[in-house]
């Protein structure tokens, strides 16, 4: 699933769902830092994707980065972009 999703990102970098799928694949492999980068990129493209904010919440809890929960609660993409450019 990861390789197919990454290929989709390469072929259609504007396809937001592909960025989310790569993030989810990384999260499923407990590669949370990588997952965060892909989720943040997806939200830069479409910040109204409420389910991705939920994925971020789950991922930061798994990473024990509760310090980022406030930014996620407030949908503060600027904070997250500084952490995961």
N, C-alpha and C positions, 0 to 999 in steps of 0.2 A: 504494500500500500504506500509506503514512504517513497519508493522510487517512482511510482506512477504519479504521485502527487507532486513530487519535485519536478518531474518532466512537464507536468501541466503548468507549473509556475514558469518554467523556461519557455514553453511555447506561447503561453498567454499570460504575461506578467500582470495584466490588469484584471485577471479573473480572481476575484477576492476569495471565492470559495476554495480555490486551490491552496492559497496561503493558509487558510484555516485548516484544511485537511493535512497539510504538512505539519503544522503545529500540533494537531491532535495525534498524528503518528509519532512525533517526537515525545509528546507527553505520555503516550501509551508505552513508550520504551524507557520511561523515567528520565529522559533527557530534557529536563524542565527548562534549562536556560535557553536551549534551542527553540523549544516550544514557545517560550515567551517572545522571542524575536519575531517569529512568524505570526503569532497572534497580534502583536503590536503593529506589524506591517499591515495586516488585514484591517485593523481598526483605523490606521492612517488613511486607508483607501475608503473605508466606510465606517465611521464611528457610531452609526446607528444600529450596528449588529449586536443586539442585546445578548444573544446567546454567547458571543465571543467574550463579552465582559464576564459572563458566568464562567467560561472556561479559564479565563485569567484568574478569577477568584480561586477556583479549585487548584490551579497550578501553583499560585503563590502559597497557598496553605500547604500543599505537598512539599514545597521548597522551604517551608518554615520562614517565609518572608512576609510575615504578618504586617510589617511596616508599610507594605504597599497596598494593604486592604483599603485604606482611606482613599487613595488615589483611584482605585477601582470603583469604590462606592460612589465617588464623585464624578466618575467617568473623566478623570483628569489624564488625558493622553500625554500631555507635556511631561509629567513626572515619569511616566512609563517609558517614553521615548528617550529620556536622559539615561535611564537604567538599561534599556535594551534598544540601542540605536539600530 
